């Protein structure tokens, strides 16, 4: 019989071995995706971090930057069944969730049958989500939080794993409906898609103007993804690290003592506890990617911007002054003391 200490050592050794394999797999996924996607190294890392954390992603960028194409490529490489919803103002909840229709059973009797909508996929692309009406946006709340659809008093579970990757255009505001705070909070990360650099544009012209397109291979399966998600939750987070992440979240609230003057002046609402969950879950994955075995403050800082930028809601003065939330998050990271630092 093994002692408790021996079992603990074996468990730690097994976790370290799994993390080594995960790091290699993460690199292979990025390499395969970058056969089709030029540049965007940080964007790809952040998106994969969210997927391995089991979170949803909001991609924000002007049209033509490859947001939709990115989702299709990821579904091919990660081995997920993709679905797509193109949002328009006339889109109804039943168009995405599904609806009951009259059909005949084996005995020829007419019965109500639930016709599943496009949300019943592993990886759902919600394109231009801010063009859908609030009623349709709200229909996604249960889908994103509970991974289920309730219709006609029946609850239908979605296939696992399940992720929503939504896109929105920050420039064209006509005919759009900004996402409410409750909807934004369901997204683990908000990732801004930058315009390509000169070198990236040149490479895009080489790759995308030929007849032949790169052939992508599936690196992993959905079942393997679910297994790795459980493995990654075993990465330890020390109490001082959890306290540091919690202080970052509290620092986004204007009513807390000692917050940044800019936060007190310009921020109406701060991050919810989901922001803390996003920090810790994302930091665990990044810790594994960089080769660590325990979460550090640097891991928390690495995901802080994408985890908090959409959870700090500006007040009227902040909007009028066009305050940059990213700048507030960066100042917050400088203000909050890291464990072991001297004030």
VMD Tcl script that draws the C-alpha trace (Angstrom):
set ca {
  {0.00 0.00 0.00}
  {1.28 3.46 -0.89}
  {1.38 6.11 1.81}
  {-0.40 9.45 1.42}
  {2.94 11.15 0.69}
  {3.82 8.63 -2.00}
  {0.41 9.10 -3.65}
  {0.89 12.87 -3.55}
  {4.33 12.63 -5.17}
  {2.96 10.30 -7.86}
  {0.07 12.70 -8.48}
  {2.40 15.67 -8.87}
  {4.68 13.70 -11.21}
  {1.69 12.64 -13.28}
  {0.46 16.23 -13.52}
  {3.88 17.49 -14.61}
  {4.02 14.82 -17.32}
  {0.54 15.82 -18.56}
  {1.57 19.49 -18.62}
  {4.63 18.73 -20.74}
  {2.41 16.95 -23.27}
  {-0.08 19.82 -23.18}
  {2.63 22.39 -23.89}
  {3.71 20.43 -26.96}
  {0.08 20.08 -28.09}
  {-0.57 23.81 -27.65}
  {2.44 24.60 -29.83}
  {1.30 22.12 -32.47}
  {-2.17 23.68 -32.55}
  {-0.77 27.18 -33.07}
  {1.61 25.97 -35.76}
  {-1.21 24.27 -37.65}
  {-3.55 27.25 -37.33}
  {-0.84 29.61 -38.57}
  {-0.69 27.67 -41.82}
  {-3.92 29.49 -42.64}
  {-3.83 32.51 -40.30}
  {-1.01 35.01 -40.79}
  {0.42 36.62 -37.66}
  {-1.90 37.25 -34.69}
  {0.32 35.30 -32.29}
  {-1.15 36.80 -29.11}
  {-4.69 36.62 -30.47}
  {-4.33 32.91 -31.23}
  {-2.83 32.26 -27.81}
  {-5.63 34.13 -26.03}
  {-8.33 32.33 -28.03}
  {-6.82 28.90 -27.33}
  {-6.39 29.80 -23.65}
  {-10.12 30.54 -23.45}
  {-11.00 27.30 -25.24}
  {-8.86 25.20 -22.91}
  {-10.43 27.08 -20.00}
  {-13.93 26.29 -21.25}
  {-14.78 29.96 -21.82}
  {-16.45 32.01 -24.54}
  {-14.68 34.71 -26.56}
  {-15.78 38.06 -27.96}
  {-13.65 39.13 -30.94}
  {-13.77 42.84 -31.76}
  {-12.36 44.26 -34.97}
  {-13.21 45.99 -38.22}
  {-14.45 43.87 -41.16}
  {-11.99 41.92 -43.28}
  {-9.47 40.95 -40.58}
  {-10.26 37.24 -40.70}
  {-12.35 36.85 -37.51}
  {-14.85 34.52 -39.16}
  {-12.11 32.59 -40.96}
  {-10.27 32.15 -37.65}
  {-13.25 30.34 -36.14}
  {-13.50 27.96 -39.09}
  {-9.79 27.16 -38.93}
  {-9.90 26.52 -35.18}
  {-12.86 24.16 -35.57}
  {-10.93 22.14 -38.16}
  {-7.69 21.93 -36.18}
  {-9.23 21.31 -32.74}
  {-11.73 18.79 -34.12}
  {-14.97 20.59 -33.24}
  {-18.28 20.59 -35.09}
  {-18.85 24.23 -36.15}
  {-22.09 26.19 -36.35}
  {-22.74 29.72 -37.51}
  {-25.33 32.43 -36.89}
  {-25.24 35.62 -38.95}
  {-26.91 38.25 -36.80}
  {-29.36 40.72 -38.31}
  {-32.06 42.91 -36.71}
  {-34.82 40.54 -37.89}
  {-33.19 37.44 -36.38}
  {-35.50 35.76 -33.85}
  {-34.55 33.56 -30.85}
  {-36.14 30.51 -32.52}
  {-33.81 31.01 -35.50}
  {-30.80 30.19 -33.33}
  {-32.22 28.00 -30.56}
  {-34.63 25.89 -32.55}
  {-38.40 25.52 -32.53}
  {-41.19 22.93 -32.23}
  {-42.70 21.72 -35.46}
  {-45.54 19.30 -36.19}
  {-44.31 15.94 -37.46}
  {-45.52 12.35 -37.71}
  {-44.24 9.58 -35.47}
  {-43.73 5.92 -36.43}
  {-47.48 5.28 -36.01}
  {-48.48 8.11 -38.28}
  {-49.76 10.30 -35.45}
  {-49.02 13.99 -35.45}
  {-46.71 15.07 -32.65}
  {-44.69 18.12 -31.74}
  {-41.03 17.63 -32.58}
  {-38.21 19.95 -31.50}
  {-36.10 21.00 -34.49}
  {-32.69 21.94 -33.13}
  {-31.19 25.26 -34.14}
  {-27.58 26.08 -35.08}
  {-26.53 26.43 -31.42}
  {-26.40 22.64 -31.16}
  {-22.78 22.50 -32.27}
  {-19.43 22.38 -30.48}
  {-18.12 25.72 -31.73}
  {-20.74 28.37 -32.46}
  {-19.76 31.48 -34.41}
  {-22.13 34.36 -33.67}
  {-21.17 36.86 -36.35}
  {-21.79 40.55 -35.65}
  {-23.58 39.81 -32.39}
  {-24.32 43.50 -31.79}
  {-26.61 43.51 -34.86}
  {-29.03 41.12 -33.15}
  {-31.87 42.63 -31.13}
  {-31.76 42.50 -27.31}
  {-34.40 39.74 -27.37}
  {-32.18 37.52 -29.51}
  {-29.05 38.44 -27.56}
  {-30.84 37.45 -24.35}
  {-31.65 34.05 -25.86}
  {-27.94 33.31 -25.81}
  {-27.62 33.87 -22.05}
  {-28.86 30.41 -21.05}
  {-26.97 28.83 -23.92}
  {-23.66 30.36 -22.84}
  {-24.08 29.86 -19.10}
  {-25.96 26.55 -18.84}
  {-24.99 24.88 -22.14}
  {-28.65 24.08 -22.62}
  {-31.79 25.30 -24.37}
  {-35.21 25.36 -22.70}
  {-38.14 25.28 -25.14}
  {-41.75 24.29 -24.53}
  {-40.96 23.27 -20.96}
  {-38.26 20.84 -22.15}
  {-34.56 21.23 -21.49}
  {-32.20 20.21 -24.26}
  {-28.48 19.83 -23.44}
  {-25.93 21.08 -25.94}
  {-23.09 18.84 -27.15}
  {-19.87 19.04 -25.17}
  {-17.48 20.73 -25.47}
  {-19.40 23.90 -26.34}
  {-17.98 27.36 -27.04}
  {-19.32 30.63 -28.40}
  {-16.97 32.81 -30.43}
  {-18.79 36.04 -31.20}
  {-17.62 38.94 -33.36}
  {-18.54 42.59 -33.40}
  {-17.53 45.61 -35.45}
  {-16.64 48.62 -33.23}
  {-16.80 51.14 -36.06}
  {-20.27 50.85 -37.62}
  {-22.80 51.65 -34.89}
  {-25.84 52.23 -37.11}
  {-28.45 49.53 -36.68}
  {-26.63 47.87 -33.79}
  {-27.61 47.02 -30.22}
  {-24.69 47.27 -27.75}
  {-24.38 44.19 -25.56}
  {-25.66 44.71 -22.00}
  {-23.35 44.13 -19.04}
  {-24.94 40.76 -18.23}
  {-24.24 39.52 -21.75}
  {-20.66 40.83 -21.83}
  {-19.97 39.14 -18.51}
  {-20.70 35.73 -20.05}
  {-17.66 36.11 -22.29}
  {-14.49 34.95 -20.59}
  {-12.26 37.12 -22.80}
  {-12.76 40.12 -25.03}
  {-10.00 40.09 -27.66}
  {-9.33 43.01 -29.97}
  {-8.27 42.01 -33.48}
  {-5.52 44.41 -34.61}
  {-4.87 45.48 -38.17}
  {-2.07 43.39 -39.77}
  {1.48 44.73 -39.93}
  {3.27 45.39 -43.24}
  {5.03 42.01 -43.16}
  {1.76 40.25 -42.37}
  {-0.02 42.00 -45.24}
  {2.68 40.90 -47.67}
  {2.40 37.32 -46.43}
  {-1.41 37.47 -46.72}
  {-1.06 38.50 -50.36}
  {1.17 35.49 -51.00}
  {-1.03 32.94 -49.28}
  {-4.52 34.02 -50.21}
  {-4.22 35.01 -53.87}
  {-3.29 31.54 -55.10}
  {-5.74 28.87 -56.18}
  {-4.46 26.26 -53.73}
  {-5.37 26.70 -50.07}
  {-3.41 25.15 -47.18}
  {-4.65 21.75 -46.08}
  {-5.17 21.63 -42.33}
  {-5.06 18.50 -40.21}
  {-6.93 17.80 -37.02}
  {-4.51 17.92 -34.08}
  {-6.90 16.79 -31.34}
  {-10.50 15.77 -30.69}
  {-13.28 17.21 -28.59}
  {-12.96 14.33 -26.12}
  {-9.26 15.04 -25.68}
  {-10.07 18.72 -25.14}
  {-12.51 17.87 -22.34}
  {-9.90 15.67 -20.68}
  {-7.25 18.37 -20.83}
  {-9.63 20.93 -19.36}
  {-9.93 18.75 -16.26}
  {-6.15 18.26 -16.09}
  {-5.49 22.01 -16.26}
  {-7.80 22.70 -13.30}
  {-5.36 20.74 -11.13}
  {-2.61 23.35 -11.52}
  {-2.21 24.82 -8.01}
  {-2.99 28.45 -7.22}
  {-1.45 29.61 -3.95}
  {-3.55 31.75 -1.61}
  {-1.37 34.88 -2.11}
  {-1.85 34.56 -5.90}
  {-5.61 34.19 -5.51}
  {-5.60 37.23 -3.21}
  {-3.64 39.21 -5.83}
  {-6.20 38.35 -8.52}
  {-9.01 39.31 -6.12}
  {-7.38 42.70 -5.45}
  {-7.27 43.33 -9.20}
  {-11.00 42.67 -9.40}
  {-11.75 44.91 -6.41}
  {-9.57 47.60 -8.00}
  {-12.08 47.89 -10.86}
  {-14.81 49.11 -8.48}
  {-15.12 52.85 -7.91}
  {-16.63 52.43 -4.42}
  {-13.63 50.56 -3.00}
  {-11.06 52.31 -0.81}
  {-7.70 53.12 -2.33}
  {-8.73 52.63 -5.97}
  {-7.14 54.61 -8.76}
  {-8.51 58.17 -9.05}
  {-9.33 57.50 -12.71}
  {-11.38 54.43 -11.75}
  {-13.28 56.39 -9.10}
  {-13.98 59.19 -11.57}
  {-14.75 57.36 -14.80}
  {-15.97 53.83 -13.97}
  {-19.62 53.10 -13.26}
  {-19.45 49.32 -12.76}
  {-16.50 47.05 -12.12}
  {-15.81 43.38 -12.69}
  {-18.05 40.67 -11.30}
  {-16.70 37.48 -9.65}
  {-16.72 35.97 -13.14}
  {-13.79 38.27 -13.87}
  {-11.87 36.61 -11.04}
  {-12.77 33.18 -12.40}
  {-11.53 34.24 -15.85}
  {-8.24 35.47 -14.37}
  {-7.55 32.25 -12.48}
  {-8.72 29.84 -15.19}
  {-6.83 31.68 -17.92}
  {-3.70 31.98 -15.77}
  {-3.72 28.22 -15.18}
  {-3.63 27.55 -18.92}
  {-0.93 30.16 -19.58}
  {1.11 28.69 -16.72}
  {1.05 25.32 -18.52}
  {1.90 26.95 -21.87}
  {5.02 28.66 -20.48}
  {6.14 25.45 -18.76}
  {5.24 26.29 -15.16}
  {3.73 23.99 -12.56}
  {2.06 26.60 -10.32}
  {0.30 29.85 -11.18}
  {2.35 33.04 -10.66}
  {1.45 36.73 -10.64}
  {2.92 36.99 -14.17}
  {0.35 34.44 -15.36}
  {-2.46 36.53 -13.84}
  {-1.06 39.68 -15.46}
  {-0.79 37.93 -18.84}
  {-4.56 37.44 -19.08}
  {-5.71 40.48 -17.07}
  {-6.36 42.76 -20.04}
  {-8.52 40.34 -22.04}
  {-10.33 39.21 -18.88}
  {-11.17 42.64 -17.44}
  {-11.44 45.12 -20.33}
  {-15.12 44.32 -21.02}
  {-16.02 44.14 -17.34}
  {-15.22 47.79 -16.57}
  {-18.20 49.89 -17.65}
  {-17.54 53.61 -18.04}
  {-19.94 56.24 -16.70}
  {-21.20 59.22 -18.71}
  {-18.08 61.29 -18.02}
  {-15.81 58.41 -18.99}
  {-17.68 57.97 -22.26}
  {-17.61 61.71 -22.95}
  {-13.87 61.89 -22.27}
  {-13.31 58.77 -24.42}
  {-11.34 57.12 -21.63}
  {-9.49 53.97 -22.72}
  {-10.42 51.03 -20.50}
  {-7.24 49.21 -21.56}
  {-5.24 52.07 -20.04}
  {-7.17 51.75 -16.77}
  {-6.41 48.02 -16.59}
  {-2.71 48.65 -17.29}
  {-2.59 51.32 -14.56}
  {-4.36 48.90 -12.21}
  {-1.67 46.26 -12.82}
  {0.97 48.82 -11.85}
  {-0.88 49.88 -8.71}
  {-1.75 46.53 -7.11}
  {1.19 45.11 -5.20}
  {2.34 41.63 -6.11}
  {2.80 39.06 -3.31}
  {6.14 39.60 -1.57}
  {6.64 43.13 -2.87}
  {7.30 45.96 -0.47}
  {5.04 48.97 -0.47}
}
mol new
graphics top color blue
foreach p $ca { graphics top sphere $p radius 0.5 }
foreach p [lrange $ca 0 end-1] q [lrange $ca 1 end] { graphics top cylinder $p $q radius 0.2 }
display resetview
